């Protein structure tokens, strides 16, 4: 198995030149937008501020509420949680479905915002760079995990799976996929079960490290139980540790 190379990314935001002044134009822009545009307008809050509030899940929802004054539509768009969608295309389909419910109401569908309040479609272009950290085994992996910048965590857990990896893998994120290939299925599943959007990125690092620290503690206790079991005066302690191990 290849060593794990920890990467990070630097984001550049670019205007696409496309804008929307009505629900119709927003719909068409969403339908034809590149993946990098969808990604920017639905994930930028978490990358920049490390949290996702109910209205921070979509620039589309913010604009629809604040500029177009379609609060009910905006609420439905804002309720779409990025963590529920393994691909950007799946998220696109749900956003379009919300807007499609208004197609029959021609007045609302084409009503325009005042000049200057249009929605400007942007895209995020990432420059991906190595951090200088590589891991050949679990010990090196955990060591690097505690030292890389938070942008590296974001890249491997959120950005790369959405942009570059696709859904056809055993695990969605890069960390779990590598751990699985190293013959560590329990650790791979534990990492995959962590919600990367739950809190800020430093808290995410702590969640990741806790997976391995907990396993190291259990391994140390098991080794202690095995040593005590071989020493006559340690039999009582060994029995206690054995009961603890069986009940964990």
C-alpha positions in Angstrom: 0.0 0.0 0.0 1.3 3.5 -0.9 2.1 5.8 2.0 -0.5 8.4 2.7 0.5 11.9 1.5 -1.2 14.7 3.4 -2.3 17.4 1.0 -3.8 20.9 1.6 -5.4 23.4 -0.7 -5.6 27.1 -1.2 -8.8 28.5 -2.6 -9.2 31.1 -5.3 -12.6 32.6 -5.8 -13.5 33.7 -9.4 -16.5 35.3 -11.0 -18.0 33.2 -13.7 -19.6 36.2 -15.5 -23.1 34.8 -15.0 -25.8 36.4 -12.8 -29.4 35.9 -12.0 -32.1 38.5 -11.3 -35.1 36.1 -11.0 -36.1 32.6 -10.0 -36.0 31.6 -13.6 -32.5 32.8 -14.1 -31.4 31.3 -10.8 -32.8 28.0 -11.9 -31.0 28.1 -15.3 -27.8 29.1 -13.7 -28.0 26.3 -11.2 -28.8 23.8 -13.9 -25.8 24.7 -16.0 -23.3 25.6 -13.3 -20.0 23.8 -13.0 -19.3 21.7 -9.9 -16.9 24.3 -8.6 -19.7 26.8 -8.6 -22.1 24.6 -6.7 -19.3 23.8 -4.3 -18.5 27.4 -3.7 -22.0 28.6 -3.0 -22.9 25.7 -0.7 -19.6 25.0 1.2 -17.8 28.2 1.5 -19.1 29.1 5.0 -17.7 26.0 6.6 -14.3 26.4 5.0 -14.0 30.1 6.0 -15.8 30.1 9.3 -15.8 26.4 10.5 -19.5 26.2 11.2 -22.8 25.7 9.4 -25.9 27.4 10.6 -29.4 26.8 9.2 -29.0 29.7 6.8 -25.4 29.2 6.0 -25.8 26.1 3.9 -26.4 28.0 0.7 -25.7 31.4 -0.9 -28.7 30.6 -3.1 -31.0 30.5 -0.1 -29.6 33.7 1.3 -30.0 35.6 -2.0 -33.5 34.2 -2.5 -34.6 35.4 1.0 -32.8 38.7 1.2 -32.9 40.1 -2.3 -35.8 38.3 -4.0 -37.9 38.2 -0.8 -39.1 34.6 -1.4 -38.7 33.5 2.2 -40.6 30.3 2.0 -38.5 29.1 -1.0 -35.3 30.2 0.7 -36.2 28.3 3.8 -36.7 25.1 1.8 -33.4 25.6 0.0 -31.6 26.4 3.3 -32.9 23.2 4.8 -30.9 21.1 2.3 -27.9 20.0 4.4 -24.7 19.4 2.4 -23.7 16.5 4.6 -26.8 14.6 3.3 -25.4 14.6 -0.3 -22.4 12.4 -1.2 -22.0 14.3 -4.5 -22.5 17.8 -5.8 -24.8 16.5 -8.5 -27.2 15.0 -5.9 -27.2 18.4 -4.2 -27.9 20.2 -7.5 -30.9 18.0 -8.2 -32.5 18.8 -4.8 -31.9 22.5 -5.2 -33.5 22.4 -8.7 -36.4 20.4 -7.4 -37.2 23.1 -4.8 -37.4 25.8 -7.6 -39.3 23.6 -10.0 -42.4 23.8 -7.7 -42.8 27.4 -8.7 -42.6 27.0 -12.4 -46.4 27.3 -12.8 -46.5 30.6 -11.1 -45.3 32.7 -14.0 -45.4 36.1 -12.1 -43.1 34.8 -9.3 -41.0 32.8 -11.8 -39.9 35.9 -13.8 -40.2 38.7 -11.2 -36.9 40.5 -11.1 -34.9 42.1 -8.3 -33.9 45.8 -8.6 -30.8 46.5 -10.6 -27.6 45.9 -8.5 -29.2 43.1 -6.4 -28.6 40.2 -8.8 -27.0 36.9 -7.8 -23.4 36.6 -9.1 -22.3 33.0 -9.8 -18.8 32.4 -8.6 -16.5 29.3 -8.6 -13.9 28.1 -6.2 -10.6 27.0 -7.8 -8.3 25.1 -5.5 -4.5 24.9 -5.7 -3.6 21.6 -4.1 -0.2 21.3 -2.4 1.6 18.7 -0.3 2.0 19.6 3.4 5.3 17.7 3.7 3.8 15.0 5.9 3.7 11.4 4.7 2.7 8.3 6.6 3.9 4.7 6.0 2.1 3.2 9.1 -0.5 4.1 11.7 2.0 5.7 14.1 3.2 8.1 11.4 -0.3 8.8 10.3 -1.5 9.8 13.8 1.7 11.8 14.3 1.0 13.8 11.1 -2.7 14.1 11.9 -1.9 16.2 15.0 0.4 18.5 13.1 -1.1 19.3 9.7 -3.1 22.5 9.2 -6.9 22.4 9.3 -7.1 23.1 5.6 -5.6 19.6 5.2 -8.3 18.0 7.2 -10.9 19.9 5.2 -9.3 18.8 1.9 -9.2 15.1 2.7 -12.6 14.8 4.5 -14.8 17.2 2.4 -13.2 18.8 -0.6 -11.4 15.9 -2.3 -14.2 13.4 -1.9 -16.7 15.9 -3.4 -14.4 17.2 -6.2 -12.0 14.5 -7.2 -12.7 11.0 -5.7 -16.3 10.2 -6.7 -18.7 7.9 -4.8 -17.4 4.5 -6.1 -15.1 3.7 -3.1 -15.5 1.7 0.0 -15.2 4.9 2.1 -16.1 8.4 1.2 -13.1 10.2 2.8 -9.4 9.8 2.1 -8.4 8.9 5.6 -10.8 6.0 6.0 -9.9 4.7 2.5 -6.2 4.6 3.3 -6.8 3.0 6.8 -8.9 0.3 5.3 -6.1 -0.5 2.8 -3.7 -0.8 5.7 -5.8 -3.5 7.2 -7.3 -1.4 9.9 -11.1 -1.7 9.2 -12.2 -0.7 12.8 -10.2 2.6 12.7 -11.4 3.2 9.1 -15.1 2.8 10.1 -14.6 4.9 13.2 -13.1 7.8 11.1 -15.9 7.4 8.5 -18.5 7.7 11.2 -17.3 11.1 12.3 -19.4 14.0 11.1 -16.9 16.5 9.6 -19.5 19.3 9.8 -20.4 18.8 13.4 -18.2 21.6 14.8 -15.1 23.6 13.9 -12.1 22.1 12.2 -9.9 22.0 15.3 -12.6 20.1 17.1 -12.7 17.8 14.1 -9.0 17.1 14.6 -9.7 16.2 18.2 -12.4 13.8 17.2 -10.1 12.1 14.7 -7.2 11.8 17.2 -9.6 10.4 19.9 -10.2 7.4 17.7 -6.6 6.4 17.8 -5.8 7.4 21.4 -8.7 5.3 22.6 -7.5 2.3 20.7 -4.0 2.8 22.0 -5.2 2.8 25.6 -7.2 -0.4 25.1 -4.2 -2.0 23.5 -2.0 -1.0 26.4 -4.5 -2.5 28.9 -4.6 -5.7 26.9 -0.8 -6.0 27.0 -0.8 -5.3 30.7 -3.5 -8.0 31.3 -1.4 -10.5 29.3 1.8 -9.7 31.3 0.0 -9.9 34.7 -1.6 -13.2 33.7 1.9 -14.7 33.5 2.8 -13.6 37.0 1.3 -15.5 40.0 1.0 -12.5 42.3 -0.7 -10.6 39.5 -3.5 -13.1 38.9 -6.2 -11.1 40.8 -5.3 -8.0 38.8 -5.3 -10.0 35.6 -8.7 -11.4 36.3 -10.1 -7.8 36.9 -8.5 -6.6 33.7 -9.9 -9.6 31.8 -13.4 -8.8 33.0 -12.9 -5.1 31.9 -11.7 -6.3 28.5 -14.6 -8.6 28.0 -17.2 -6.0 29.0 -15.8 -3.1 26.9 
